[in-house]
Amino acid sequence: EPGDPLERVAFWDAPSTVQWFHDHGYTLYQRQLYDVYDEVSFSTFPSVAHEEGSTAEHPYAHYDLDSEIPLRAYESRGKVVFAQDSLNRHVAIKVVRANTEELAILHFLKRQDLDTLKKNCMIPVLDILPIEGFSFVVMPRWGPFIQSPWPRKLQEVLNIMLSLLKGLNFLHEHGITHRDFNGGNFLVDHFSDDRRLSNNKLRIDLRSRDCLSYAIFDFDHSIKLPSGVDRAQYRLPYYESWGTINVVADTEQGEYDFNPFIFDVGALGVSFCHSYQYLTYRVPMFAPFLDRLTTRNLAFRFTASEALSFFEEMVSQLSEAELDQPIESKDLNGTQDYDKYNRWAHVTPEFARKWSHYREPPIPWTTFLLGLMAVALH
């Protein structure tokens, strides 16, 4: 939401705020000094130092001290701070407005048991501290950039994808549309120095041993439907898809409304395409799977449960040797849009014929024309 991050930083750093959280059992991280002019740093680090790293005890994450600034956190919007609880466990604290959909969803998550949330790849809510007009929502600190360092084997990629599909399905089963699926809203239960993760050795090792968990978080665009409302029939006006959440072309042809649950599936599909469509030559089933996640024919797009079932069946058909095969990193300079990349170029003619009913046809000229008209009218 709009607001000045520097004003939020000043609030978090105020001695009265620090004391308030201390009185409630949390020691806020210290802000890193910033030597450039009079600017404020968005980096913080623990107030209570650690002498060694720690393995995860769910819901708390693995962490290591392999950095010149151990456990540095970075958050540039000023909505979240990091802290240690009375047992020196690391947590994230987000300020959320009262009487919002986001807060209602976070209360819902707090009511779920930890095993359910772990199984369904959702970040747990540990505590909610209300004040006038707002609440402070406490969650375990997990790490950002879930693909960093880049996965080294196919199984590692599939584990990430499966986790996010489980999370999407859990939300939709409970009538929650996330509405902002992107890499910045996924977490992994390992953290270190947020600014130095690209070659983190512990995360590489944990990923190789299937010791990492992934989760969905950040519900500031989300909506939870009232009981009894059919999510298949739910609609929002087209302009609710605008902004940074608009990653799939469901409302670019002049549509006057859209189904945010269908939009969610497409958005996660776009995220998968951007990250993993280059691996279709290793997993030919990525071609029909990703096409059906992102198809323009919304009546044929997977639901969350259909996508999860299809994916689980697809993975079950892969051999141990296939799952264990090494993969190359994605060429960051060669990324193509989800609706322009030819995933089917990587499959055999026989495979293409067998799965032709899943194949997305080329974008027709009429769609381009409708898009131009919609832009002109808006």
Contacts in CASP RR format, 6 or more apart in sequence:
PFRMAT RR
TARGET T0000
AUTHOR 0000-0000-0000
METHOD contacts of the structure
MODEL  1
EPGDPLERVAFWDAPSTVQWFHDHGYTLYQRQLYDVYDEVSFSTFPSVAH
EEGSTAEHPYAHYDLDSEIPLRAYESRGKVVFAQDSLNRHVAIKVVRANT
EELAILHFLKRQDLDTLKKNCMIPVLDILPIEGFSFVVMPRWGPFIQSPW
PRKLQEVLNIMLSLLKGLNFLHEHGITHRDFNGGNFLVDHFSDDRRLSNN
KLRIDLRSRDCLSYAIFDFDHSIKLPSGVDRAQYRLPYYESWGTINVVAD
TEQGEYDFNPFIFDVGALGVSFCHSYQYLTYRVPMFAPFLDRLTTRNLAF
RFTASEALSFFEEMVSQLSEAELDQPIESKDLNGTQDYDKYNRWAHVTPE
FARKWSHYREPPIPWTTFLLGLMAVALH
1 97 0 8 1.000
1 220 0 8 1.000
5 42 0 8 1.000
5 76 0 8 1.000
5 77 0 8 1.000
5 78 0 8 1.000
6 40 0 8 1.000
8 77 0 8 1.000
8 78 0 8 1.000
8 79 0 8 1.000
8 95 0 8 1.000
9 31 0 8 1.000
9 40 0 8 1.000
9 42 0 8 1.000
9 78 0 8 1.000
11 17 0 8 1.000
12 28 0 8 1.000
12 78 0 8 1.000
12 81 0 8 1.000
13 31 0 8 1.000
17 28 0 8 1.000
18 28 0 8 1.000
21 27 0 8 1.000
21 28 0 8 1.000
21 83 0 8 1.000
21 93 0 8 1.000
21 136 0 8 1.000
22 28 0 8 1.000
24 129 0 8 1.000
25 85 0 8 1.000
25 86 0 8 1.000
26 83 0 8 1.000
26 84 0 8 1.000
26 85 0 8 1.000
26 91 0 8 1.000
26 93 0 8 1.000
26 138 0 8 1.000
27 47 0 8 1.000
27 48 0 8 1.000
27 83 0 8 1.000
27 84 0 8 1.000
27 85 0 8 1.000
28 44 0 8 1.000
28 47 0 8 1.000
28 81 0 8 1.000
28 82 0 8 1.000
28 83 0 8 1.000
28 93 0 8 1.000
29 44 0 8 1.000
29 45 0 8 1.000
29 46 0 8 1.000
29 47 0 8 1.000
29 73 0 8 1.000
29 81 0 8 1.000
29 82 0 8 1.000
29 83 0 8 1.000
29 84 0 8 1.000
30 44 0 8 1.000
30 45 0 8 1.000
30 46 0 8 1.000
30 47 0 8 1.000
31 40 0 8 1.000
31 41 0 8 1.000
31 43 0 8 1.000
31 44 0 8 1.000
32 41 0 8 1.000
32 43 0 8 1.000
32 44 0 8 1.000
32 45 0 8 1.000
32 69 0 8 1.000
32 72 0 8 1.000
33 41 0 8 1.000
34 40 0 8 1.000
34 41 0 8 1.000
42 74 0 8 1.000
42 75 0 8 1.000
42 76 0 8 1.000
42 78 0 8 1.000
43 69 0 8 1.000
43 72 0 8 1.000
43 73 0 8 1.000
43 74 0 8 1.000
43 194 0 8 1.000
43 195 0 8 1.000
44 72 0 8 1.000
44 73 0 8 1.000
44 75 0 8 1.000
44 81 0 8 1.000
44 82 0 8 1.000
45 69 0 8 1.000
45 70 0 8 1.000
45 71 0 8 1.000
45 72 0 8 1.000
45 73 0 8 1.000
46 70 0 8 1.000
46 71 0 8 1.000
46 82 0 8 1.000
46 84 0 8 1.000
46 90 0 8 1.000
47 84 0 8 1.000
48 84 0 8 1.000
48 88 0 8 1.000
49 70 0 8 1.000
50 63 0 8 1.000
50 65 0 8 1.000
50 70 0 8 1.000
50 71 0 8 1.000
50 88 0 8 1.000
52 65 0 8 1.000
53 63 0 8 1.000
53 64 0 8 1.000
53 65 0 8 1.000
54 60 0 8 1.000
54 62 0 8 1.000
54 63 0 8 1.000
55 62 0 8 1.000
56 62 0 8 1.000
56 189 0 8 1.000
56 190 0 8 1.000
56 211 0 8 1.000
56 213 0 8 1.000
58 114 0 8 1.000
58 118 0 8 1.000
58 189 0 8 1.000
58 213 0 8 1.000
59 114 0 8 1.000
59 117 0 8 1.000
59 118 0 8 1.000
59 124 0 8 1.000
59 126 0 8 1.000
59 140 0 8 1.000
59 189 0 8 1.000
60 89 0 8 1.000
60 90 0 8 1.000
60 140 0 8 1.000
60 141 0 8 1.000
60 189 0 8 1.000
61 90 0 8 1.000
61 140 0 8 1.000
61 141 0 8 1.000
61 142 0 8 1.000
61 143 0 8 1.000
61 188 0 8 1.000
61 189 0 8 1.000
61 190 0 8 1.000
61 191 0 8 1.000
62 189 0 8 1.000
62 190 0 8 1.000
62 191 0 8 1.000
62 202 0 8 1.000
62 206 0 8 1.000
62 211 0 8 1.000
62 212 0 8 1.000
63 71 0 8 1.000
63 90 0 8 1.000
63 190 0 8 1.000
63 191 0 8 1.000
63 192 0 8 1.000
64 190 0 8 1.000
64 192 0 8 1.000
64 200 0 8 1.000
64 201 0 8 1.000
64 202 0 8 1.000
65 71 0 8 1.000
65 192 0 8 1.000
66 192 0 8 1.000
66 193 0 8 1.000
66 200 0 8 1.000
66 201 0 8 1.000
66 202 0 8 1.000
67 192 0 8 1.000
67 193 0 8 1.000
67 196 0 8 1.000
68 193 0 8 1.000
69 193 0 8 1.000
69 195 0 8 1.000
69 196 0 8 1.000
70 192 0 8 1.000
70 193 0 8 1.000
71 90 0 8 1.000
71 191 0 8 1.000
71 192 0 8 1.000
71 193 0 8 1.000
72 193 0 8 1.000
72 194 0 8 1.000
72 195 0 8 1.000
72 196 0 8 1.000
73 82 0 8 1.000
73 141 0 8 1.000
73 191 0 8 1.000
73 194 0 8 1.000
74 194 0 8 1.000
74 195 0 8 1.000
75 81 0 8 1.000
75 82 0 8 1.000
79 94 0 8 1.000
79 95 0 8 1.000
80 92 0 8 1.000
80 93 0 8 1.000
80 94 0 8 1.000
80 95 0 8 1.000
81 92 0 8 1.000
81 93 0 8 1.000
82 90 0 8 1.000
82 91 0 8 1.000
82 92 0 8 1.000
82 93 0 8 1.000
82 141 0 8 1.000
83 90 0 8 1.000
83 91 0 8 1.000
83 92 0 8 1.000
83 93 0 8 1.000
84 90 0 8 1.000
84 91 0 8 1.000
85 91 0 8 1.000
89 140 0 8 1.000
90 140 0 8 1.000
90 141 0 8 1.000
90 191 0 8 1.000
91 126 0 8 1.000
91 138 0 8 1.000
91 139 0 8 1.000
91 140 0 8 1.000
91 141 0 8 1.000
92 138 0 8 1.000
92 139 0 8 1.000
92 140 0 8 1.000
92 141 0 8 1.000
92 142 0 8 1.000
93 136 0 8 1.000
93 137 0 8 1.000
93 138 0 8 1.000
93 139 0 8 1.000
94 136 0 8 1.000
94 137 0 8 1.000
94 139 0 8 1.000
95 134 0 8 1.000
95 135 0 8 1.000
95 136 0 8 1.000
95 137 0 8 1.000
96 102 0 8 1.000
96 103 0 8 1.000
96 106 0 8 1.000
96 134 0 8 1.000
96 135 0 8 1.000
96 136 0 8 1.000
96 137 0 8 1.000
96 220 0 8 1.000
97 103 0 8 1.000
97 133 0 8 1.000
97 134 0 8 1.000
98 130 0 8 1.000
98 133 0 8 1.000
98 134 0 8 1.000
98 135 0 8 1.000
99 133 0 8 1.000
101 219 0 8 1.000
101 222 0 8 1.000
101 223 0 8 1.000
101 224 0 8 1.000
102 219 0 8 1.000
102 220 0 8 1.000
102 222 0 8 1.000
103 128 0 8 1.000
103 135 0 8 1.000
103 137 0 8 1.000
104 224 0 8 1.000
105 176 0 8 1.000
105 219 0 8 1.000
105 222 0 8 1.000
105 224 0 8 1.000
106 125 0 8 1.000
106 128 0 8 1.000
106 137 0 8 1.000
106 219 0 8 1.000
107 125 0 8 1.000
107 128 0 8 1.000
108 174 0 8 1.000
108 176 0 8 1.000
108 224 0 8 1.000
109 117 0 8 1.000
109 122 0 8 1.000
109 123 0 8 1.000
109 124 0 8 1.000
109 125 0 8 1.000
110 124 0 8 1.000
110 125 0 8 1.000
110 126 0 8 1.000
110 127 0 8 1.000
110 128 0 8 1.000
112 122 0 8 1.000
112 124 0 8 1.000
114 124 0 8 1.000
117 123 0 8 1.000
117 124 0 8 1.000
117 215 0 8 1.000
118 124 0 8 1.000
118 213 0 8 1.000
119 166 0 8 1.000
120 166 0 8 1.000
120 167 0 8 1.000
120 169 0 8 1.000
120 170 0 8 1.000
121 163 0 8 1.000
121 164 0 8 1.000
121 166 0 8 1.000
121 167 0 8 1.000
121 170 0 8 1.000
121 213 0 8 1.000
121 214 0 8 1.000
121 215 0 8 1.000
121 216 0 8 1.000
122 167 0 8 1.000
122 170 0 8 1.000
122 171 0 8 1.000
122 215 0 8 1.000
122 216 0 8 1.000
122 217 0 8 1.000
123 139 0 8 1.000
123 140 0 8 1.000
123 142 0 8 1.000
123 187 0 8 1.000
123 215 0 8 1.000
123 216 0 8 1.000
123 217 0 8 1.000
124 139 0 8 1.000
124 140 0 8 1.000
125 137 0 8 1.000
125 138 0 8 1.000
125 139 0 8 1.000
126 138 0 8 1.000
126 139 0 8 1.000
126 140 0 8 1.000
127 137 0 8 1.000
127 138 0 8 1.000
128 135 0 8 1.000
128 136 0 8 1.000
128 137 0 8 1.000
128 138 0 8 1.000
129 135 0 8 1.000
129 136 0 8 1.000
129 137 0 8 1.000
129 138 0 8 1.000
139 217 0 8 1.000
140 189 0 8 1.000
141 191 0 8 1.000
142 187 0 8 1.000
142 188 0 8 1.000
142 189 0 8 1.000
142 190 0 8 1.000
142 191 0 8 1.000
142 215 0 8 1.000
143 187 0 8 1.000
143 188 0 8 1.000
143 189 0 8 1.000
143 190 0 8 1.000
143 191 0 8 1.000
143 194 0 8 1.000
144 184 0 8 1.000
144 187 0 8 1.000
144 188 0 8 1.000
144 191 0 8 1.000
144 194 0 8 1.000
144 197 0 8 1.000
145 197 0 8 1.000
146 160 0 8 1.000
146 183 0 8 1.000
146 186 0 8 1.000
146 187 0 8 1.000
146 188 0 8 1.000
146 214 0 8 1.000
147 160 0 8 1.000
147 275 0 8 1.000
148 197 0 8 1.000
148 198 0 8 1.000
148 200 0 8 1.000
148 203 0 8 1.000
149 197 0 8 1.000
149 198 0 8 1.000
149 199 0 8 1.000
149 200 0 8 1.000
149 203 0 8 1.000
149 204 0 8 1.000
150 329 0 8 1.000
150 330 0 8 1.000
151 157 0 8 1.000
151 160 0 8 1.000
151 207 0 8 1.000
151 327 0 8 1.000
152 204 0 8 1.000
152 207 0 8 1.000
152 208 0 8 1.000
152 326 0 8 1.000
152 327 0 8 1.000
153 208 0 8 1.000
153 323 0 8 1.000
153 324 0 8 1.000
153 325 0 8 1.000
153 326 0 8 1.000
153 327 0 8 1.000
154 279 0 8 1.000
154 282 0 8 1.000
154 283 0 8 1.000
154 318 0 8 1.000
154 322 0 8 1.000
154 323 0 8 1.000
154 324 0 8 1.000
154 325 0 8 1.000
154 327 0 8 1.000
155 210 0 8 1.000
155 323 0 8 1.000
155 324 0 8 1.000
156 207 0 8 1.000
156 208 0 8 1.000
157 276 0 8 1.000
157 279 0 8 1.000
157 327 0 8 1.000
158 315 0 8 1.000
158 323 0 8 1.000
159 210 0 8 1.000
159 212 0 8 1.000
159 214 0 8 1.000
160 214 0 8 1.000
161 272 0 8 1.000
161 276 0 8 1.000
161 311 0 8 1.000
162 311 0 8 1.000
162 312 0 8 1.000
162 315 0 8 1.000
163 213 0 8 1.000
163 214 0 8 1.000
163 215 0 8 1.000
164 181 0 8 1.000
164 186 0 8 1.000
164 214 0 8 1.000
164 216 0 8 1.000
164 268 0 8 1.000
164 271 0 8 1.000
165 268 0 8 1.000
165 304 0 8 1.000
165 307 0 8 1.000
165 308 0 8 1.000
165 311 0 8 1.000
166 308 0 8 1.000
167 215 0 8 1.000
167 216 0 8 1.000
168 178 0 8 1.000
168 181 0 8 1.000
168 216 0 8 1.000
168 264 0 8 1.000
168 265 0 8 1.000
168 268 0 8 1.000
168 304 0 8 1.000
168 307 0 8 1.000
168 308 0 8 1.000
169 304 0 8 1.000
169 305 0 8 1.000
169 307 0 8 1.000
169 308 0 8 1.000
171 177 0 8 1.000
171 178 0 8 1.000
171 216 0 8 1.000
171 222 0 8 1.000
171 264 0 8 1.000
171 304 0 8 1.000
172 231 0 8 1.000
172 261 0 8 1.000
172 264 0 8 1.000
172 303 0 8 1.000
172 304 0 8 1.000
172 305 0 8 1.000
173 304 0 8 1.000
173 305 0 8 1.000
174 224 0 8 1.000
175 224 0 8 1.000
175 225 0 8 1.000
175 229 0 8 1.000
175 231 0 8 1.000
175 261 0 8 1.000
176 219 0 8 1.000
176 222 0 8 1.000
176 223 0 8 1.000
176 224 0 8 1.000
176 225 0 8 1.000
177 222 0 8 1.000
177 223 0 8 1.000
177 225 0 8 1.000
177 231 0 8 1.000
177 234 0 8 1.000
177 260 0 8 1.000
177 261 0 8 1.000
177 263 0 8 1.000
177 264 0 8 1.000
178 185 0 8 1.000
178 216 0 8 1.000
178 219 0 8 1.000
178 221 0 8 1.000
178 222 0 8 1.000
178 264 0 8 1.000
179 221 0 8 1.000
179 222 0 8 1.000
179 223 0 8 1.000
179 245 0 8 1.000
179 260 0 8 1.000
179 263 0 8 1.000
179 264 0 8 1.000
180 218 0 8 1.000
180 220 0 8 1.000
180 221 0 8 1.000
180 222 0 8 1.000
180 244 0 8 1.000
180 245 0 8 1.000
180 267 0 8 1.000
181 216 0 8 1.000
181 247 0 8 1.000
181 264 0 8 1.000
181 267 0 8 1.000
181 268 0 8 1.000
181 271 0 8 1.000
182 244 0 8 1.000
182 245 0 8 1.000
182 247 0 8 1.000
182 267 0 8 1.000
182 271 0 8 1.000
183 271 0 8 1.000
184 218 0 8 1.000
185 216 0 8 1.000
185 217 0 8 1.000
185 218 0 8 1.000
186 214 0 8 1.000
186 215 0 8 1.000
186 216 0 8 1.000
186 217 0 8 1.000
187 214 0 8 1.000
187 215 0 8 1.000
187 216 0 8 1.000
187 217 0 8 1.000
188 203 0 8 1.000
188 212 0 8 1.000
188 213 0 8 1.000
188 214 0 8 1.000
188 215 0 8 1.000
189 212 0 8 1.000
189 213 0 8 1.000
189 214 0 8 1.000
189 215 0 8 1.000
190 200 0 8 1.000
190 202 0 8 1.000
190 203 0 8 1.000
190 206 0 8 1.000
190 212 0 8 1.000
192 200 0 8 1.000
192 202 0 8 1.000
192 203 0 8 1.000
197 203 0 8 1.000
203 212 0 8 1.000
206 212 0 8 1.000
221 245 0 8 1.000
223 260 0 8 1.000
225 231 0 8 1.000
225 234 0 8 1.000
231 259 0 8 1.000
231 261 0 8 1.000
232 259 0 8 1.000
232 261 0 8 1.000
233 259 0 8 1.000
234 259 0 8 1.000
234 260 0 8 1.000
234 261 0 8 1.000
235 257 0 8 1.000
235 258 0 8 1.000
235 259 0 8 1.000
236 257 0 8 1.000
236 258 0 8 1.000
236 259 0 8 1.000
236 260 0 8 1.000
237 256 0 8 1.000
237 257 0 8 1.000
238 251 0 8 1.000
238 254 0 8 1.000
238 255 0 8 1.000
238 256 0 8 1.000
238 257 0 8 1.000
238 258 0 8 1.000
240 258 0 8 1.000
240 260 0 8 1.000
241 250 0 8 1.000
241 251 0 8 1.000
241 258 0 8 1.000
241 260 0 8 1.000
241 263 0 8 1.000
245 267 0 8 1.000
247 267 0 8 1.000
247 270 0 8 1.000
247 271 0 8 1.000
248 263 0 8 1.000
248 266 0 8 1.000
248 267 0 8 1.000
248 269 0 8 1.000
248 270 0 8 1.000
248 294 0 8 1.000
248 338 0 8 1.000
249 296 0 8 1.000
249 339 0 8 1.000
250 258 0 8 1.000
250 262 0 8 1.000
250 263 0 8 1.000
250 266 0 8 1.000
250 298 0 8 1.000
251 258 0 8 1.000
252 371 0 8 1.000
252 374 0 8 1.000
253 367 0 8 1.000
253 370 0 8 1.000
253 371 0 8 1.000
253 374 0 8 1.000
254 370 0 8 1.000
254 371 0 8 1.000
254 373 0 8 1.000
254 374 0 8 1.000
254 377 0 8 1.000
259 298 0 8 1.000
261 303 0 8 1.000
261 304 0 8 1.000
262 298 0 8 1.000
262 301 0 8 1.000
264 304 0 8 1.000
265 293 0 8 1.000
265 301 0 8 1.000
265 302 0 8 1.000
265 303 0 8 1.000
265 304 0 8 1.000
265 307 0 8 1.000
266 293 0 8 1.000
266 294 0 8 1.000
266 301 0 8 1.000
268 293 0 8 1.000
268 307 0 8 1.000
269 290 0 8 1.000
269 293 0 8 1.000
269 294 0 8 1.000
269 338 0 8 1.000
270 294 0 8 1.000
270 338 0 8 1.000
272 290 0 8 1.000
272 293 0 8 1.000
273 290 0 8 1.000
273 293 0 8 1.000
273 294 0 8 1.000
273 338 0 8 1.000
273 341 0 8 1.000
274 335 0 8 1.000
274 338 0 8 1.000
275 330 0 8 1.000
276 286 0 8 1.000
276 330 0 8 1.000
277 286 0 8 1.000
277 290 0 8 1.000
277 336 0 8 1.000
277 338 0 8 1.000
277 341 0 8 1.000
277 343 0 8 1.000
278 330 0 8 1.000
278 331 0 8 1.000
279 286 0 8 1.000
279 327 0 8 1.000
280 286 0 8 1.000
280 287 0 8 1.000
280 290 0 8 1.000
280 343 0 8 1.000
280 346 0 8 1.000
280 347 0 8 1.000
281 346 0 8 1.000
282 322 0 8 1.000
282 325 0 8 1.000
282 327 0 8 1.000
283 314 0 8 1.000
283 318 0 8 1.000
284 346 0 8 1.000
284 347 0 8 1.000
284 348 0 8 1.000
284 351 0 8 1.000
285 314 0 8 1.000
285 317 0 8 1.000
286 343 0 8 1.000
287 343 0 8 1.000
287 344 0 8 1.000
287 346 0 8 1.000
287 347 0 8 1.000
287 351 0 8 1.000
287 352 0 8 1.000
287 355 0 8 1.000
287 358 0 8 1.000
287 359 0 8 1.000
288 355 0 8 1.000
288 358 0 8 1.000
288 359 0 8 1.000
289 307 0 8 1.000
289 310 0 8 1.000
289 311 0 8 1.000
289 314 0 8 1.000
290 338 0 8 1.000
290 343 0 8 1.000
291 343 0 8 1.000
291 358 0 8 1.000
291 359 0 8 1.000
291 360 0 8 1.000
292 300 0 8 1.000
292 301 0 8 1.000
292 302 0 8 1.000
292 307 0 8 1.000
292 310 0 8 1.000
292 358 0 8 1.000
293 301 0 8 1.000
293 302 0 8 1.000
293 307 0 8 1.000
294 301 0 8 1.000
294 338 0 8 1.000
294 339 0 8 1.000
294 360 0 8 1.000
295 301 0 8 1.000
295 360 0 8 1.000
296 339 0 8 1.000
296 360 0 8 1.000
296 363 0 8 1.000
296 367 0 8 1.000
302 310 0 8 1.000
315 323 0 8 1.000
339 360 0 8 1.000
339 363 0 8 1.000
344 352 0 8 1.000
344 359 0 8 1.000
347 355 0 8 1.000
352 359 0 8 1.000
END
